[in-house]
Amino acid sequence: MPNVDSVKVAVRVRPFSQREKDAGSKCVISMNSNSTSIYDPRNPGHTKTFTFDLAYWSHSGFLKDENGMLVSAGSNSYAGQVRLYSKS
């Protein structure tokens, strides 16, 4: 029987850290299904797009629950820890 190996590649856009928020950072990432695009803020119109097996958006659309965990704020696109681990 032949040896068949495969690797799935996943990407996740995380929320800004407090340092990034304090610095006034802007999100330069967008996702559409499994495609992830990165925009160059210094060169408008210059975009690179990559496709992954799995892509998760966790940058916005969340609230902290009573235990301090990040949970969806009604956005179906937000991927919290539970959703990530249930898909792996």
NORNORFEN-V600009 format. One record per helix or strand of 2 or more residues. SS is the DSSP state (H for helix, E for strand). FROM is the first residue (numbers start at 1). LEN is the number of residues. If there is no record, write none. Layout:
BEGIN
SS,FROM,LEN ; SS,FROM,LEN
END
This chain:
BEGIN
E,10,4 ; H,18,5 ; E,29,4 ; E,35,5 ; E,47,5 ; E,54,4 ; E,62,3 ; E,70,3 ; H,81,7
END
